[in-house]
Amino acid sequence: MVIGYDEGTIMIKMGREVPVASMDASGKIIWAKHNEIQTVNIKTVGANFEATDGERLPLAVKELGSCDLYPQNLKHNPNGRFVVVCGDGEYIIYTALAWRNRSFGSALEFAWSSEGEYAIRESTSRIKIFNKSFQEKKTIRPTFSAERIFGGVLLAMCSSDFICFYDWADCRLIRRIDVTVKNVYWADSGDLVAIASDTSFYILKYNRDVVAAYLEGGKPADEEGAEDAFELLHEVNERVRTGIWVGDCFIYNNSSWRLNYCVGGEVTTMYHLDRPMYLMGYLANQSRVYLIDKEFNVIGYTLLLSLIEYKTLVMRGDLESANEILPSIPKTQYNSVAHFLESRGMLEEALEIATDADYKFDLAVQLGKLEVAKAIAVEAQSESKWKQLGELAMSTGKLEASEECLLQAKDLSGLLLLYSSLGDAEGVEKLASLAKEHGKNNVAFLCLFMLGKLEDCIQLLVDR
């Protein structure tokens, strides 16, 4: 909407694209439509319904109650028992099942801790922390203008160009990181955190032992905190719209509305979304990730838990355990696994797993495994493969195999190079006849010239 007045014009956006909704670990979703609160349960979808990736789920909507304020944000606590609703500078905590009011107050922002405590931001200069019994236990006055707060294993406060992490118990500074932050996502283990900015996101490892020693040391905190509290593992140049963690795998959708996941710094695109959608959560027993659109349609996509676990174990270097999981991954995913292994430099393992003949051939050539590549070439009967194989055999000194491959590929120029290098007059003579049959007069002429058959050379030129 554009409003015009004497001093100029103002353009304002009405409504919002992002639905006010939250999902707990069991698949129960609560959302707000204006002041009305509704709930659906993904697990109630009938057994007869065959889930298709990208298809809207036929969920039965149940009225849960109403909200005393206009919801702008809604979020379950870690165990799913409570839900906080924020809006109009206030917050209310409700029970998730009966929708009973348990606590309320004034706040610009609200953040849950991983243990069920919570913090509120009353202003840019005042943060309050409450325990699990909804009792205030501490007030913090940061030395900078706190524009945002985030929960999780640590309490995070952001200014316009840096983020500071604090412990929940004593609010001691753990670490300051100079980055402009849009969102913070903690893994359930508490060992990994994704920090999203406007243009990229960073995967960091949280070193609990270092922080514990730092806190026990009792040294006065400096402006930067514990130097080794976090370790940067990966930086990915993509903008995160929404994200969740599944184990050590970070699932997110980017600014192009692609649904991706990141394991060990390697990004894999799962699906291209046809409209803006927002991540709700992941159900491990279904191996499906769920999203919601602005019309409150819930959509599911398959992401195999076994595939995530396999890649995670490979990243940790535990190949023995990874190989135990491999049989539980469908054969259709083996090429994806092989590409992942190749990206880690594990070509031998990738070759064993790959099922696509062309991809397997390329891996065999990279590894110099002539017999494996030859078996694939025999089956495919592709001239390009035989030519590639002939060059490999020649480079490794296997000249007989090279001759066979170049003949199969009908690579007459390659054969000319081979025979002339070996001084094989008989081979050159055979090649001259072969070149004439295939109309390769330039190769035939060179063969005859090398053999000293000048009259045949002249006759070849006359016949042309």
LUMLO-156661 format. One record per residue: x, y, z of N, C-alpha, C, O in turn. Coordinates in steps of 0.2 Angstrom, whole numbers, plus 5000, padded with zeros to 4 digits. Layout:
N
XYZXYZXYZXYZ
...
//
This chain:
464
500449945000500050005000500450065000501050075004
500350114996500650174996500250234999499650244997
500550275003500150325006500450395004501050405005
500050435001500350504999500150555004499550555006
500550605005500450665009500850725007501250715002
500750775010501050845008501850835007502150865003
502150795012502850795012503150745007503750735006
502750695005503050645000502550585001501950585001
502850525000502450465000502850415004503450415005
502450365007502650305011502350245008501750235006
502750195007502550125005502550075011503150075014
502050045012502049995018501749935015501449925011
502049875018501849805017501349785022501449795028
500749765020500249735024500249665024500349625019
500149635030500149555031500849535031501349575031
500949465031501649435031501549365027501049335027
502149355024502249285020502349225025502049175024
502749245030502849185035502349165039502149215043
502049105039501549085044501749085051502349065052
501349105056501549095063501349025065500749015066
501848985065501748915067502348885070502948905069
502248825073502848795077502648715077502048695078
503148675076503048605077503448575082504048595083
503248525086503648495091503948435089503848415083
504348395093504648335091504248275089504448235085
503648275091503148225089502748235083502348185081
502848295080502448305074501748345075501348345070
501648375081501148415082501248485080501748515083
500848515076500948585074500448625077499848615077
500648685079500148735082500248795078500848825077
499748825075499748885071499248935073498748925076
499349005072498949055073498649085067499049105062
497949085066497649125061497349185064496749175067
497649245064497349305067497449285075497949265077
496949295079496949275086496749205087496749185093
496549165082496249095083496849045083497249055078
496949005087497448955088497148885086496648865088
497548855081497348785078497948745079498448765079
497748675079498248625079498148565074497548555073
498648535072498548475068499148435070499648455073
499048365068499548315070499748275064499248245061
500348275062500548245056500448165057500348135052
500548145063500448065064499748045063499647985063
499248085063498548065062498348055055497848025053
498848065050498748055043498647975042499047935045
498047955039497947885039498447845035498847865031
498447775037498947735035498847715027499347705023
498247735025498047725018498347775013498347765007
498547835016498747885012499547875011499947865015
499647875004500347865002500647935001500547964996
501147945005501448015005501948014999502347974997
501748074996502148094990502548154991502248204994
503148154989503548214990503248274987503148274981
503148334991502848394988502148394988501848444986
501848344990501048344991500848364997501048355002
500248404997499948435003499648375007499348335004
499748375014499548325018498748345020498648395022
498348285020497648295022497548295029497348245032
497748355033497748355040497048385043496748425040
496848345048496248375051496348425056496748415061
496048485055496248545059495748545065495148535065
496048555071495748565077495848635080496348655081
495248655083495248725086495548715093495248675097
496048755095496348745101496148795106496148785112
496048855104495848915108495948975104496048985098
496049035108496149095106496749125110496949105115
496949185107497549215110497349285112496949325108
497549305118497349375120497749435117497649495118
498249415113498649465109498649445102498549385100
498849485097498949475090499549435089500149475089
499649375088500249335087500649355081500449365075
501249375083501749385077502349335077502749325072
502349295083502849235083502549185088502249205093
502749125086502549065091503049015091503348995085
503248985096503748935097503648895103503548915108
503748825101503748775107504348785111504948805108
504348765117504948755121505248685119504948645116
505848675121506248615119505848545120505948505116
505548535126505148475127504448475124504148425125
504248525121503548535118502948545123502448545120
503148555129502548555134502248625134501648635135
502648675132502348745132502548775125502948765122
502048825124502148865118502148945120501748965124
502648985117502549055119502349085112502449075107
501849135114501649185108501849255110501749275115
502149285105502349355105502049395100501849375095
501949455102501649505098501449575102501249565108
501449625098501249695101501649705108501349745112
502249685108502749705113502549665120502749685125
502249605119502049565125502149495123502249475117
502149445128502249375127501749345132501649365137
501549285130501149245134501349165133501449145127
501449135138501649065138501049025140500749025145
500848975135500348935136500548855136501048845134
500148815139500248745139500048725132499548745129
500448675129500348655122499748615121499348615116
499548575126498948525125498248565127497848565122
498248595132497548625134497548705133496948725134
498048735131498148805129497848845135497448885135
498248825141498048865147498648915148499248905147
498548975150498949035151499449015157499149005163
500049015157500548995162500949055165501149065170
501049105160501449165162501449215156501249195150
501549275158501449325153501949385155502149395161
501949435150502349495152502549535146502249525140
502849585147503049635142503749615139504249605143
503849615132504449595129504449605122503949605118
504949635119505049645112505249575109505049565103
505649535112505849465110505849415115505949435121
505849355113505849295118506249245115506349235109
506649205119507049155117507149095122507249115128
507049035120507048975125507748955125508148955120
507948925131508548895132508448825130507948795130
509048785129508948715127508748675133508448615132
508748705139508548665145507848685147507548655152
507548735144506848755146506748825149506248845151
507348855151507348915154507148965148507148945142
507149035149506949075144507249145146507349165151
507349185140507549255141507049305137506749285132
506949365140506549415136506949475135507349495139
506849505130507149575128506649625129506249635125
506749665135506249715136506449785132505949815130
507049795131507249845127507949835125508249775126
508349875121508949865119509549865125510049845123
509249885131509749885136509549845142509849845147
509049805141508849765147508549695145508149695141
508949645147508749575146508549545152508949545157
508049505153507849465159507849385157507649365152
508149355162508149275162507649245167507649265173
507249195165506849165169506949095170507249065165
506849055176506948985176506348945174505848975171
506348885174505848835172505248845175504648825173
505248875181504648885185504348955184503848975187
504548985178504349055176504449115181504149165181
504949095185505249155190505849185187506249155185
505849255188506349295186506949275190506949275196
507549265187508149245191508749295190509249295194
508749335184509249375183509049435178508649425173
509349495179509249545174509949565171510449575175
510049575165510649595162510549665158510049675155
511049705159511149765156511749765151512249785153
511649745145512249735141512549805139512249855140
513249805138513649865137513549895130513849945128
513149855126512949875119512249875118511849855122
512049905112511349905110511149835108511349815102
510749795112510549725110509949735105509349745107
510049725099509449725094509049665093508549665091
509449605095509049535094509349495100509949505102
508949445102509149395106509049325103508549315099
509449275104509249205102509449155108509849165112
509049105108509149055113509548995111509948995106
509448935114509848875113510348855119510148875124
510848825117511348805123511648865126511748865132
511748925123511948985125511449035124511149035119
511449095128511049145126511449195122512049215123
511149215116511549255111511149325111510549335111
511549375111511349445110511749475104512349475104
511349515100511649545094511649615094511149645096
512149645091512049715089512049715081511949665079
512149775078512049775071512649745068512649725062
513249735071513849705067514249655071514749635069
513949625077514249575080513749535085513249555086
513949475087513549435092513949415098514549395097
513649415103513949395110513549335113512949335113
513949285114513649225118513749225125514349235127
513249205129513349205136513049145139512649105136
513349115145513049055148512349075152512349135154
511949035152511249045155511349055163510949085166
511749015166511849015173512049085176511649115180
512549105174512849175177512949225172513149285174
512649215166512749275161513449295160513549355158
513949255160514549275158514749265151514449225148
515049315148515249315141515649255139516149245142
515449215135515849155132516249175126516849165126
515949215121516249235115515949285111515349285111
516349335109516049385104516349365097516849345096
515849365092516049355086515749415081515249435081
516249435077516149495073515749475067516149455062
515149465066514749455060514049485061513749485067
513749505056513049525056512649465055512649425051
512149455060511849395061511049405060510749455062
510749355056510049355055509749305059509149315061
510049245060509749195064510349145067510849145064
510149115072510549065075510248995076509648995079
510548945074510248875074510648825078511248815076
510448805084510848755087510648685086510048665085
511148635085511048565085510748545091510948565097
510348485091510148455097510648435102510548435108
511248415099511748395103512148445107512448435112
512048515105512348565108513048575106513448625108
513348535101514048535099514148575093514648595091
513548595089513648625083513148685083512548675086
513348735079512848795079512948825072513548835069
512448845069512448875062512248955063511748965066
512648995061512549065062512449095055512849085050
511849115054511649145047511649215046511449255051
511949245041512049315040511649325033511249285031
511649385031511249405025511449365018511049355014
512149355018512349325012512649255013512749215008
512749225019513049165020512949135027512549175031
513149075028513049045035513649015037514048985032
513749005043514448975046514248925051513748925055
514548865050514448805054515048805059515648805057
514948815066515448815071515348755076514748735077
515948735078515948685083515948725090516448765091
515548705095515548735102515948685106515748625107
516548715109516948675113516748675120516948725124
516348635123516048635129516648625135516648665140
517148585134517648575138518048645139518248655145
518248675134518548735134518148785138518448825142
517548795137517148845140517048825148517048865152
516948765149516948735156517548755160517548785166
518148745157518748765160518848845161519148865166
518548875156518648955156518148975162518349025165
517548945163517148975168517448955175517348995180
517648895175517948875182518548915184518748915190
518948935179519548975180519449035184519849065188
518849065183518649125187518949185185518949235189
519349185179519649245177519149295175518649285172
519249365176518849415173518749415166519249405162
518149415163518049405156518249475152518149525155
518549465147518749515143518249535137517749495138
518349575133517849595128517749545123517249545119
518149495122518149445117517849375120517649335116
517949365126517749295129518349245128518849265127
518149185129518549125128518749115121518349105116
519449125119519649125112519449055109519249065103
519448995112519348935108518648905110518548845109
518248955112517548925113517148895107516848845108
517348925101517048905095517548895090518148925090
517448845086517948835080517548835074517048795073
517748875069517448875063517548815059518148805057
517048775057517148715053517048735045517448715041
516448765044516348775037515948845036515648875040
516048875030515748935028515348925021515748895016
514748935021514348915014514048985012513749015016
514249005006513949065003513249055000513149064994
512749045005512049045003511649075009511849075015
511149115007510749145012510149095014509849065010
510149085021509649035024509049075025508949125029
508449045023507849075024507549045031507449085036
507548975031507348945038507848885038508048855033
507948855044508448795045508248755051507948785056
508448695051508448655057508948605056509348595051
509148575062509648525063509348455063508848445067
509648405060509548335061510148305062510548285058
510348285069511048265070511548315069511448375071
512048295065512548335062512448365055512848395052
511748355053511548385047511148445047510648445051
511348495044510948555044510548565038510748565032
509848565039509348565033509148645033508948675038
509148665027508848735026508548745019508748705014
508248805018508048825011508348895010508348935015
508548905004508948965003508549014999507949004999
508849074997508449124994508149104987507749144985
508449054984508149034978507548974979507348944974
507448964986506948914988507148844985506648804983
507748834986507948764986508048734993508248764997
507748674993507848635000508448595000508548544996
508948615004509648585004509748555011509448575016
510348515011510548495017511348495017511648485012
511648515022512348525023512648475028512448475034
513148425026513448385030514248395029514448385023
514548415034515348415033515548475028516048465025
515148525027515248575022515048565015515048605011
514848495014514548485007513848495007513448465011
513648535002512848555002512548504996512848504991
512048474998511648434993510948464992510648484997
510748474986510048504985509548444984509648394980
509048444989508548384989508048404984507848354980
507748464984507148474980507148554978507448594982
506848564973506748634971506048654972505548624969
505948694977505248714979504848754974505248804971
504248744973503848784968503548844971503248884967
503648864977503348924980503748934987504048884989
503648984990503948994996503748955002503048945003
504148915005503948875011504448875016504948905015
504248855022504648875028504648805032504148775033
505248795034505448725038505048725045505048775049
504748665046504448655052504848605057504948625063
505048555054505448505058505548435054505348435048
505748385057505948325054505748265059505848275065
505448215056505248165060505648105058505548075052
506048075062506548025061506247965059506447925055
505647945062505347875061505047875054504847825052
504947935051504647935045505147955039505047955033
505747975042506248005037506048055032506148055026
505648105035505348155031505448225035505348225041
505548275031505548345033504948375031504748365025
504648415035504048455034504148525034504548555038
503748555029503748625028503048655028502548615027
502948715028502248745028502348805024502848845023
501748825020501748885016501248935019500948925025
501148995016500849045019500049035020499749065024
499848985016499148955016499048905022498448875022
499548895025499548835031499448765028499148725031
499748755022499748695019500348655021500948695021
500348595024500948565026501148515021500748475019
501848515019502048475014502648435017503048465020
502748375015503348335017503748315011503548305005
504448305013504948285008505348225011505448235017
505548175008505948125010506648145011506948175007
506948135017507648135018507848075023507648075029
508148025020508347965024508747975029509348005029
508547955035508947965041509647925041510147945043
509547865037510147825036510647855032511247845033
510447895027510847935023511247985027511847995026
510848015031511248075035511748045040512248065041
511547985043511947955048512547925044513147935047
512547895038513047875035513547925033514147925035
513347985031513748045029514148075035514648095035
513748075041514048095047514548055049515048085052
514447985049515047945051515647945047516147945049
515547955040516047965036516448025037517148025037
516148085039516448145041516848135047517348165048
516648095052516948085058517548035057517948025062
517648005051518147955050517947885052518447845052
517347875054517147805057516847765051516247755051
517347745046517047705040516747635042516347615039
517047605047516747545049516047545051515647505049
515847595055515147605057514747625051514147605050
515047665047514647695041514547635036513947635033
514947585035514847525031514347485034513947445030
514247485040513647445043513047475042512547435041
512947535041512347575039512147565032511547575030
512647565028512547565020512047515018511647545014
511947455020511447415017510747445019510247425015
510647485024509947515025509847565021509247595021
510247595017510147645012509947615005510247565003
509347635002509147614996509647614990510047664990
509647564986510147564980510047634976510547654973
509447654976509347714972509747774974509847824970
509947774980510347834983511147814983511447864985
511347764980512047744980512447794976513047804978
512147814971512547864967512647934971513247964970
512147954974512248014978512748004984513148044985
512747944987513247924992513947924988514447944991
514047894982514647894979514947964977515547974978
514548004975514748074974514948104980515448144980
514648094986514848124992515548094994516048134996
515648024993516348004995516848024990517448044992
516648034984517148064979517348134981517948154981
516848174984517048244986517548244992517848294993
517548184996517948185001518648154999519048145003
518748134993519348114990519348034991519948004990
518848004992518747934994518547894987517947864987
518947894982518747874975518647794975518247764972
519147754979519047684979518347664982518047624979
518147694988517547684991516947704986516447664986
517047754983516547784978516447734972515847724970
516947704970516947654964516547594966516147564963
516647574973516347514975515547524976515147474975
515347584977514647594978514247614972513647604972
514547654968514247684962513847634958514147574957
513247644955512847604951512847624944512647584940
512847694943512847714936513447704932513947714934
513347674926513947644923514347704920514947694921
514047754918514547814916514947844921515547854921
514647844927514947874933515447824935516047844937
515347764935515747714938516447704933516947704935
516247714926516847714922517247774923517947764923
517047834924517447894925517847884932518447904932
517547854937517947844943518547794942519047794944
518347734938518847684936519447714932520047704933
519247764928519847794924520247844928520847844928
519947874933520247914938520747874942521347894943
520547814944520947774948521447734944521847694947
521447734937521847694933521647624933522147584931
521047604935520847534935520647514928520047514926
521047494924520947474917520447424916520047424912
520547364920520047304919519347324920518847304917
519247364926518547384928518247424922517647414920
518647474920518447524915518247484908517747504905
518647434907518647394901517947354901517647354896
517847324906517247284907516547334906516147314903
516647394908516047444907516047464900515447464897
516647474897516647494890516347434885516047454880
516547374887516247314883515547314883515247304878
515247324889514547324889514147384886513647374883
514447444887514147504884514247504876513847534873
514847484874515047484867515047564864514647574859
515347604868515347674867516047694864516547674867
516047724858516747744855517147784859517747784860
516747834863517047884867517447854873517947874875
517047804876517347764881517947724879518447724883
517947694873518547654871519147704870519647684871
518947764867519547804866519847834872520447834873
519447844877519647864884520047814887520547824890
519847754886520147694889520847684885521347664888
520847694878521447684875522047734877522547714877
521847794878522247844880522547824887523147844889
522147804892522347784898522847724898523347724901
522647674894523147614893523847634890524347614892
523847684885524447714882524847744888525447744888
524547784892524847824897525147784902525647804906
524847724903525147674908525647624905525847574909
525747634899526247584896525947514894526347474892
525247514894524947444892524747454884524147464883
525247444880525147454873524747404869524347434865
524747344871524247294868523547314869523147314865
523447334876522747354878522547414874521947424872
523047464874522947524870522747514863522247544861
523047464860522847454853522147424852521847444848
522047384856521347354856520847404857520247404854
520947444862520447504864520347554858519747574856
520947574855520947614849520547594843520247624839
520647524842520347494837519547494838519147504833
519347474844518647474846518347544845517747554843
518747594847518547664846518547694839518247744838
518847654835519047674828519347744828519247784824
519847754833520247814833520847804829521347784831
520847814823521347804818521947844819522547824818
521847914821522447954823522747924829523447934829
522447904834522747874840523147814838523747804840
522947774833523247714831523847734827524447694828
523847784823524447804819524947824824525547814823
524747864829525247884834525647824838526247824839
525147774839525447714843525947674838526447664840
525747664832526147614827526747654825527247624825
526747724824527347754822527847764828528447764827
527547764834528047774840528347704841528947704843
528047644839528347584840528747564834529047514835
528647594829529047574823528747514820529047474817
528047504821527747444819527447454811526947474810
527847424807527747434799527047394798526647424794
527047334800526447294799525847334801525347334798
525847354807525247394810525047454806524547464805
525647494803525447554799525147534793524747564790
525347474790525047444784524347424784523947444780
524147394790523447374791523047444792522547444790
523347494796523047554797522847594791522347624790
523347584786523247614779522547594776522147624773
522547524776521947494773521347514777520747524774
521347514783520747524788520547604786519947614786
521047644786520947714785520547724778520047764778
520747694773520447694766519747674767519247704764
519547614770518947594771518447644774517847644773
518747684779518347724783518347794780518047844783
518647804774518647874771519147924774519047984773
519647894778520047944782520747944778521247914779
520647984772521247984767521848014770522348004768
521748064775522348104777522748054781523348054781
522448004785522747954789523047904784523647884785
522747884779522947834774523547864771524047824770
523547924769524147954765524747954770525247934767
524647974776525247974781525547904782526147894782
525047854782525347784783525747764777526247734777
525447774771525847754765526447794764526947764762
526447854766527047894765527647874770528247864768
527447854776527847824781528147754779528747744780
527747724775527947654772528447664766528647614763
528447724763528847734757528547714751528847714746
527847714751527447694745527247754742526647774742
527647784738527547844735527047844729526647884729
527047784725526547774720525847774723525347794720
525847734728525147724732524947794734524347814734
525347834737525247904739524947944733524447984734
525247944727525047984722524347954719523947994718
524247894719523647864717523047884722522547894719
523247884728522747904733522447974732521847994732
522948024730522848094729522448094722521948134722
522548054717522248054711521448034712521048064709
521447974716520747954717520248004721519647994720
520548044725520148094729519848144724519548194726
//
